[in-house]
Amino acid sequence: MYEKNQAQQRQFPFAPSHARAAVISLSLLAALGLAACSDKKEDQQKAQAAAQAKPPEVGVVTVELQNVPLISELPGRLEASRIAQVRARAAGIVQKRLFQEGSDVKAGQALFQIDNTPYKANLQSAQATLAQAEANLAQAAATARRYKPLVEANAISKQEYDTAIANEKAALAQVAAGKAAVTNANVNLGYASVTAPISGRIGRALVTEGALVGQGDATQLATIQQINPLYVNVTQSASDIMRMREAVTSGKLAKVGENGVKIHVHLDDGKEYPLPGKLLFTDLSVDPSTGQVSVRAELPNPEGLLLPGTYVRVRLEQAQIDNAALIPQQAVTRNEKGNFVMVVAEDGSVAPRPVQISQSQGANWVVTSGLKTGEKVMVDGLIKVGMGAKKVTPVPWKGNAPAAAPAAPAAAAAQDKPATAQPEKAAEKADSTQAGK
């Protein structure tokens, strides 16, 4: 037995001690793992505590006071600046149409050719009558010249000389009538060639070759519209116009530039027409049935892209507010006391500030009082202040402005649902997500 044990020890000399070493190693690894986990958890707790101690970041915009135009957005229709009906002034059969329907034509360009045969004959007849009158005049003038020395010598009676003078004057009148007849015949011959009265775009032909026109009345042959420039016809409330004029007179609002009121047109698809127009006039009377005043503006259309009759939205810059600020709509909150914004001080503290707003322009409110140049107004992160943050870290707001919205007075906007509701919810969701992380 002893020899057998000795043999086993020689075969496995270190088995018991190796097992003990393995157990000790595993114990050490487990202890190190627990220590590492404890250190990691402690680091996370420290990071969270540091994050909680650091003032939260909020998006702000810096106030810049400027002269802000007051914009009124009104519906309108485009209208050709000049419209001319092409009519036949000579009676006859249409022989040719000399234009392409829908094309641009120039004033004086030939459009239709009416059979001019009878007008040529009338001209020739008038010319012949004139020639006869001129011959009669020559004979009468010669007779009067011959009779003059004879009457002075008492070779003929005074009555014969007076008759010769009267015949000469009658011949002169016949020549004048003949010249007028020739002129009239030339005019009628010219009417056989129908020309464009104005430059513009011509529509479809209302008659075809072979049609009898001008018989009894001036038959309409086509219509020409001048579409560069175009007129924009809109209507505006008389009360709004009076209120704005009173504000300008009292000095609350300033007039626009000396070049006149500028307009900008938005088409049916929402796109803005690239070329601005100008206001021409405001009607002197109010429509008693609607209380509206007609307003006309002029819009350049050099490429002919816009067509008469198109519905548009017109933005009129009728006055301007001095020392106003444009603030994103989601930065303004409302309650029963009025409109407020949150202003971030230099030390990071936040305080509400009452403001006065005039109207909305796109994604912004026009703030007329309550703010100064250089102040920082909080746009997002309001939920962080509501959760008890004493101070914040202002960072530039990087929000995207939404599409342009119609201009609206502040009084009307105050009755609507606050525009900050959805942006604040989005900010709350983003803040809660960051807090969860």
C-alpha positions as CSV (number, residue, x, y, z in Angstrom):
1,M,0.0,0.0,0.0
2,Y,2.7,2.4,0.9
3,E,4.5,1.7,-2.3
4,K,1.2,2.4,-4.2
5,N,0.8,5.7,-2.5
6,Q,4.4,6.6,-3.2
7,A,3.8,5.8,-6.9
8,Q,0.7,8.0,-7.0
9,Q,2.5,10.9,-5.4
10,R,5.3,10.6,-8.0
11,Q,2.6,10.6,-10.8
12,F,0.6,13.7,-9.4
13,P,3.1,15.5,-7.1
14,F,1.2,18.9,-6.9
15,A,-2.6,18.1,-7.3
16,P,-3.8,19.2,-3.8
17,S,-1.9,22.5,-3.7
18,H,-2.9,23.4,-7.3
19,A,-6.6,23.2,-6.5
20,R,-6.2,25.4,-3.5
21,A,-4.4,28.0,-5.6
22,A,-7.2,28.0,-8.2
23,V,-9.8,28.6,-5.5
24,I,-7.8,31.5,-4.2
25,S,-7.5,33.0,-7.7
26,L,-11.2,32.8,-8.3
27,S,-11.9,34.5,-5.0
28,L,-9.6,37.3,-5.8
29,L,-11.2,37.8,-9.3
30,A,-14.6,38.0,-7.8
31,A,-13.5,40.5,-5.2
32,L,-11.9,42.7,-7.9
33,G,-15.1,42.5,-10.0
34,L,-17.3,43.6,-7.2
35,A,-14.9,46.5,-6.5
36,A,-14.9,47.5,-10.1
37,C,-18.7,47.5,-10.2
38,S,-18.9,49.5,-7.0
39,D,-16.4,52.1,-8.5
40,K,-18.4,52.3,-11.8
41,K,-21.7,52.8,-9.9
42,E,-20.1,55.4,-7.7
43,D,-18.7,57.2,-10.9
44,Q,-22.2,57.2,-12.4
45,Q,-23.7,58.6,-9.2
46,K,-21.1,61.3,-9.2
47,A,-21.7,62.1,-12.9
48,Q,-25.5,62.3,-12.2
49,A,-24.9,64.6,-9.2
50,A,-22.6,66.8,-11.3
51,A,-25.2,67.0,-14.1
52,Q,-27.9,67.9,-11.6
53,A,-25.7,70.5,-10.1
54,K,-24.9,72.2,-13.5
55,P,-27.6,74.6,-14.7
56,P,-29.6,73.1,-17.5
57,E,-29.1,74.4,-21.1
58,V,-32.0,76.4,-22.7
59,G,-32.3,77.8,-26.2
60,V,-32.4,81.6,-26.3
61,V,-32.5,84.4,-29.0
62,T,-30.9,87.7,-28.6
63,V,-33.2,90.7,-28.9
64,E,-32.5,93.2,-31.7
65,L,-34.7,96.3,-31.9
66,Q,-35.3,97.4,-35.5
67,N,-37.9,99.1,-37.7
68,V,-40.4,96.4,-38.5
69,P,-42.9,96.9,-41.3
70,L,-46.6,96.3,-40.6
71,I,-47.9,93.8,-43.1
72,S,-51.5,93.3,-44.1
73,E,-52.3,90.1,-46.0
74,L,-55.3,90.4,-48.3
75,P,-56.9,88.2,-51.1
76,G,-56.8,89.6,-54.6
77,R,-57.1,88.9,-58.3
78,L,-54.8,89.7,-61.1
79,E,-56.1,91.9,-64.0
80,A,-54.5,93.0,-67.3
81,S,-53.3,96.6,-67.2
82,R,-54.8,97.3,-70.6
83,I,-57.6,95.4,-72.5
84,A,-58.5,96.2,-76.1
85,Q,-61.2,94.5,-78.3
86,V,-60.1,94.2,-81.9
87,R,-63.1,95.1,-84.0
88,A,-63.8,95.4,-87.7
89,R,-64.2,99.0,-88.8
90,A,-64.7,98.1,-92.4
91,A,-67.5,95.9,-93.8
92,G,-66.5,92.9,-95.9
93,I,-65.3,89.3,-96.1
94,V,-62.3,88.2,-93.9
95,Q,-59.7,87.0,-96.3
96,K,-56.7,86.2,-93.9
97,R,-55.8,85.8,-90.3
98,L,-52.3,87.1,-89.9
99,F,-51.4,86.2,-86.3
100,Q,-50.8,83.1,-84.1
101,E,-53.5,82.7,-81.4
102,G,-52.1,83.2,-77.9
103,S,-49.0,85.0,-79.1
104,D,-47.6,88.4,-78.2
105,V,-48.4,91.2,-80.8
106,K,-47.1,94.8,-81.2
107,A,-49.2,97.9,-81.6
108,G,-49.9,98.4,-85.3
109,Q,-49.2,94.8,-86.3
110,A,-51.6,93.5,-89.0
111,L,-54.0,90.9,-87.6
112,F,-56.8,90.4,-90.2
113,Q,-57.2,91.2,-93.9
114,I,-60.7,92.1,-95.1
115,D,-61.5,92.2,-98.8
116,N,-60.5,95.7,-99.9
117,T,-61.7,95.7,-103.5
118,P,-64.6,98.0,-103.0
119,Y,-62.5,100.4,-101.0
120,K,-59.9,100.6,-103.7
121,A,-62.7,101.5,-106.2
122,N,-64.0,104.2,-103.9
123,L,-60.5,105.6,-103.6
124,Q,-60.1,105.7,-107.3
125,S,-63.5,107.4,-107.7
126,A,-62.6,110.0,-105.1
127,Q,-59.3,110.7,-106.8
128,A,-61.0,111.2,-110.2
129,T,-63.5,113.6,-108.7
130,L,-60.7,115.5,-107.2
131,A,-58.9,115.7,-110.5
132,Q,-62.0,117.1,-112.1
133,A,-62.4,119.7,-109.4
134,E,-58.8,120.8,-109.8
135,A,-59.4,121.2,-113.5
136,N,-62.5,123.3,-112.9
137,L,-60.5,125.4,-110.4
138,A,-57.8,126.1,-113.0
139,Q,-60.4,127.2,-115.6
140,A,-62.3,129.4,-113.1
141,A,-59.1,131.0,-111.8
142,A,-57.9,131.8,-115.4
143,T,-61.3,133.4,-116.2
144,A,-61.1,135.6,-113.1
145,R,-57.6,136.7,-114.0
146,R,-58.7,137.7,-117.6
147,Y,-61.8,139.6,-116.4
148,K,-59.9,141.7,-113.9
149,P,-58.3,144.2,-116.4
150,L,-61.4,144.2,-118.6
151,V,-63.6,145.3,-115.7
152,E,-61.1,148.0,-114.9
153,A,-61.4,149.2,-118.5
154,N,-65.2,149.0,-118.3
155,A,-65.0,146.5,-121.2
156,I,-67.2,144.1,-119.2
157,S,-69.8,144.7,-116.6
158,K,-69.0,144.4,-112.9
159,Q,-71.5,141.6,-112.6
160,E,-69.7,139.4,-115.0
161,Y,-66.5,139.9,-113.1
162,D,-68.2,139.0,-109.8
163,T,-69.6,135.8,-111.4
164,A,-66.0,134.8,-112.4
165,I,-64.7,135.4,-108.9
166,A,-67.6,133.3,-107.4
167,N,-66.9,130.5,-109.8
168,E,-63.3,130.4,-108.8
169,K,-64.2,130.2,-105.1
170,A,-66.7,127.4,-105.9
171,A,-64.0,125.5,-107.7
172,L,-61.7,125.9,-104.7
173,A,-64.4,124.4,-102.5
174,Q,-64.9,121.5,-104.8
175,V,-61.2,120.8,-104.7
176,A,-61.2,120.8,-100.9
177,A,-64.2,118.4,-100.9
178,G,-62.4,116.2,-103.4
179,K,-59.3,116.0,-101.2
180,A,-61.5,115.1,-98.2
181,A,-63.2,112.4,-100.2
182,V,-59.8,111.0,-101.1
183,T,-58.6,111.0,-97.5
184,N,-61.8,109.3,-96.4
185,A,-61.4,106.6,-99.1
186,N,-57.8,106.1,-98.0
187,V,-58.9,105.7,-94.3
188,N,-61.6,103.1,-95.3
189,L,-59.1,101.3,-97.4
190,G,-56.8,101.2,-94.4
191,Y,-59.6,99.8,-92.2
192,A,-59.6,96.7,-94.5
193,S,-56.3,95.8,-92.9
194,V,-57.1,95.3,-89.2
195,T,-54.2,96.1,-86.9
196,A,-53.5,95.7,-83.2
197,P,-54.5,98.8,-81.2
198,I,-52.1,98.0,-78.3
199,S,-49.2,95.7,-77.6
200,G,-49.9,92.6,-75.6
201,R,-51.0,89.0,-75.7
202,I,-53.8,88.2,-78.1
203,G,-56.4,85.5,-77.5
204,R,-58.2,83.2,-79.9
205,A,-59.7,84.6,-83.1
206,L,-63.5,85.1,-82.9
207,V,-64.0,84.8,-86.6
208,T,-62.6,82.7,-89.4
209,E,-61.7,83.4,-93.0
210,G,-64.8,83.8,-95.2
211,A,-66.8,85.5,-92.4
212,L,-68.7,88.7,-93.2
213,V,-67.9,91.3,-90.6
214,G,-68.6,94.9,-90.0
215,Q,-72.0,94.8,-91.7
216,G,-74.1,97.2,-89.6
217,D,-71.8,97.1,-86.5
218,A,-68.2,96.7,-85.6
219,T,-67.8,93.0,-85.3
220,Q,-65.4,91.9,-82.5
221,L,-62.6,89.8,-84.0
222,A,-60.2,89.2,-81.0
223,T,-59.1,90.6,-77.7
224,I,-55.6,91.8,-76.7
225,Q,-54.5,92.0,-73.0
226,Q,-51.4,93.8,-71.8
227,I,-50.0,91.6,-69.0
228,N,-46.8,93.5,-68.3
229,P,-47.4,95.1,-65.9
230,L,-50.5,93.5,-64.2
231,Y,-52.9,95.1,-61.9
232,V,-53.7,93.5,-58.5
233,N,-57.2,94.3,-57.2
234,V,-57.8,93.8,-53.5
235,T,-60.2,95.0,-50.9
236,Q,-59.4,96.1,-47.3
237,S,-61.5,96.9,-44.3
238,A,-62.2,100.6,-44.1
239,S,-61.8,100.4,-40.3
240,D,-58.3,99.0,-40.6
241,I,-57.3,101.7,-43.0
242,M,-58.7,104.4,-40.8
243,R,-57.0,102.9,-37.7
244,M,-53.6,102.8,-39.5
245,R,-53.9,106.3,-40.8
246,E,-54.7,107.6,-37.3
247,A,-51.7,105.8,-35.9
248,V,-49.4,107.3,-38.6
249,T,-50.9,110.8,-37.9
250,S,-50.4,110.5,-34.2
251,G,-46.8,109.2,-34.6
252,K,-47.4,105.7,-33.2
253,L,-46.5,104.3,-36.7
254,A,-44.1,105.6,-39.3
255,K,-44.8,106.0,-43.0
256,V,-43.1,103.7,-45.5
257,G,-40.5,105.0,-47.9
258,E,-41.1,107.8,-50.4
259,N,-41.1,105.3,-53.3
260,G,-44.5,104.1,-52.2
261,V,-46.0,101.0,-50.5
262,K,-44.4,97.8,-51.6
263,I,-46.4,94.6,-52.1
264,H,-45.4,91.0,-52.3
265,V,-47.6,88.4,-53.9
266,H,-48.1,84.7,-52.9
267,L,-49.5,82.3,-55.5
268,D,-52.0,79.5,-55.0
269,D,-49.2,77.0,-54.3
270,G,-47.9,79.2,-51.5
271,K,-44.8,80.3,-53.3
272,E,-43.9,84.0,-53.3
273,Y,-43.6,85.7,-56.6
274,P,-40.0,87.0,-56.8
275,L,-40.7,90.5,-58.1
276,P,-42.3,93.0,-55.7
277,G,-45.0,95.4,-56.8
278,K,-46.2,98.8,-55.7
279,L,-49.5,100.3,-54.5
280,L,-51.1,102.6,-57.0
281,F,-54.1,104.0,-55.1
282,T,-56.8,103.4,-52.5
283,D,-60.3,104.1,-53.5
284,L,-61.9,107.3,-52.1
285,S,-65.2,105.7,-51.2
286,V,-66.3,102.7,-49.1
287,D,-68.6,100.0,-50.4
288,P,-71.7,100.4,-48.2
289,S,-72.7,96.8,-48.5
290,T,-69.4,95.3,-47.4
291,G,-67.5,98.1,-45.6
292,Q,-64.5,97.5,-47.8
293,V,-62.3,99.8,-49.7
294,S,-60.9,98.9,-53.1
295,V,-57.1,98.9,-53.4
296,R,-55.1,98.6,-56.6
297,A,-51.5,97.7,-57.0
298,E,-49.2,97.2,-59.9
299,L,-47.0,94.1,-60.4
300,P,-44.3,93.6,-63.0
301,N,-44.6,90.5,-65.2
302,P,-41.8,90.7,-67.8
303,E,-41.7,86.9,-68.5
304,G,-45.5,86.6,-68.8
305,L,-45.6,83.9,-66.1
306,L,-48.7,85.4,-64.4
307,L,-52.1,85.5,-66.1
308,P,-55.1,87.7,-65.5
309,G,-57.8,86.2,-63.3
310,T,-55.3,84.4,-61.0
311,Y,-56.1,84.3,-57.3
312,V,-53.3,85.6,-55.1
313,R,-52.5,86.6,-51.6
314,V,-51.1,90.2,-51.3
315,R,-48.9,91.3,-48.5
316,L,-49.0,95.1,-48.1
317,E,-46.3,97.0,-46.2
318,Q,-48.5,100.0,-45.3
319,A,-46.5,101.4,-42.3
320,Q,-43.7,100.4,-39.9
321,I,-43.1,100.2,-36.2
322,D,-39.9,101.8,-34.9
323,N,-37.8,100.0,-32.3
324,A,-39.7,96.7,-32.4
325,A,-38.4,93.1,-32.1
326,L,-39.2,89.9,-33.9
327,I,-39.5,87.0,-31.3
328,P,-40.4,83.4,-32.1
329,Q,-44.0,82.7,-31.3
330,Q,-43.2,79.7,-29.0
331,A,-41.2,82.1,-26.7
332,V,-44.4,84.1,-25.9
333,T,-46.9,82.7,-23.3
334,R,-50.3,84.2,-22.4
335,N,-52.5,84.3,-19.4
336,E,-55.2,86.4,-18.1
337,K,-52.7,89.2,-17.4
338,G,-51.3,89.4,-20.9
339,N,-48.3,88.3,-22.9
340,F,-45.0,87.2,-21.2
341,V,-41.5,86.1,-22.2
342,M,-38.8,84.5,-20.0
343,V,-35.7,86.7,-20.0
344,V,-32.3,85.1,-19.0
345,A,-30.0,87.4,-17.0
346,E,-26.2,87.5,-17.2
347,D,-26.0,85.3,-14.1
348,G,-28.3,82.7,-15.6
349,S,-31.3,83.6,-13.6
350,V,-34.7,83.6,-15.3
351,A,-37.5,86.1,-14.8
352,P,-40.8,86.6,-16.6
353,R,-41.2,89.9,-18.6
354,P,-44.6,91.3,-19.8
355,V,-44.5,92.4,-23.4
356,Q,-46.8,94.1,-25.9
357,I,-47.3,92.4,-29.3
358,S,-48.7,93.9,-32.5
359,Q,-49.1,91.1,-35.0
360,S,-47.6,87.9,-36.3
361,Q,-45.2,87.8,-39.2
362,G,-44.4,84.3,-40.3
363,A,-43.1,82.3,-37.2
364,N,-42.5,85.5,-35.1
365,W,-44.5,87.9,-33.0
366,V,-43.8,91.6,-33.5
367,V,-43.0,92.8,-29.9
368,T,-43.5,96.6,-29.6
369,S,-42.5,97.1,-26.0
370,G,-41.0,95.3,-23.0
371,L,-37.6,94.3,-24.4
372,K,-34.2,95.9,-24.9
373,T,-31.5,95.2,-27.5
374,G,-29.1,92.5,-26.3
375,E,-31.4,90.8,-23.9
376,K,-31.8,87.0,-24.1
377,V,-35.3,85.6,-24.4
378,M,-35.8,81.9,-23.7
379,V,-37.4,80.0,-26.6
380,D,-37.2,76.4,-25.4
381,G,-36.5,74.6,-22.1
382,L,-39.3,76.2,-20.2
383,I,-40.1,72.9,-18.6
384,K,-36.7,72.9,-17.0
385,V,-37.5,76.2,-15.3
386,G,-40.9,74.9,-14.3
387,M,-39.2,71.9,-12.6
388,G,-37.4,74.2,-10.2
389,A,-34.2,75.1,-11.9
390,K,-32.9,78.3,-10.3
391,K,-30.5,79.2,-13.1
392,V,-29.9,78.1,-16.6
393,T,-27.2,78.0,-19.2
394,P,-28.3,80.0,-22.3
395,V,-27.3,78.6,-25.7
396,P,-28.2,79.9,-29.1
397,W,-31.6,78.6,-30.3
398,K,-31.3,76.4,-33.4
399,G,-35.0,75.9,-34.1
400,N,-36.3,76.1,-37.6
401,A,-38.9,78.8,-38.3
402,P,-42.2,77.4,-39.7
403,A,-43.7,78.5,-43.0
404,A,-45.0,82.1,-43.1
405,A,-48.3,82.7,-41.5
406,P,-50.9,85.4,-42.4
407,A,-50.5,88.7,-40.5
408,A,-53.0,89.1,-37.7
409,P,-53.5,91.8,-35.2
410,A,-52.5,91.1,-31.6
411,A,-56.1,91.5,-30.3
412,A,-57.3,88.8,-32.7
413,A,-54.4,86.6,-31.9
414,A,-55.0,86.9,-28.2
415,Q,-58.4,85.2,-28.6
416,D,-56.9,82.2,-30.4
417,K,-55.2,79.3,-28.7
418,P,-51.7,80.2,-27.6
419,A,-49.2,79.4,-30.3
420,T,-46.7,78.1,-27.7
421,A,-48.7,75.0,-26.8
422,Q,-47.2,72.6,-29.3
423,P,-43.6,73.9,-29.1
424,E,-43.7,73.7,-25.3
425,K,-45.0,70.1,-25.4
426,A,-42.2,69.2,-27.8
427,A,-39.7,70.9,-25.5
428,E,-41.1,69.0,-22.5
429,K,-40.8,65.7,-24.3
430,A,-37.2,66.4,-25.3
431,D,-36.3,67.5,-21.8
432,S,-37.9,64.4,-20.2
433,T,-36.0,62.2,-22.7
434,Q,-32.7,63.9,-21.8
435,A,-33.5,63.5,-18.1
436,G,-34.3,59.8,-18.6
437,K,-31.0,59.4,-20.3
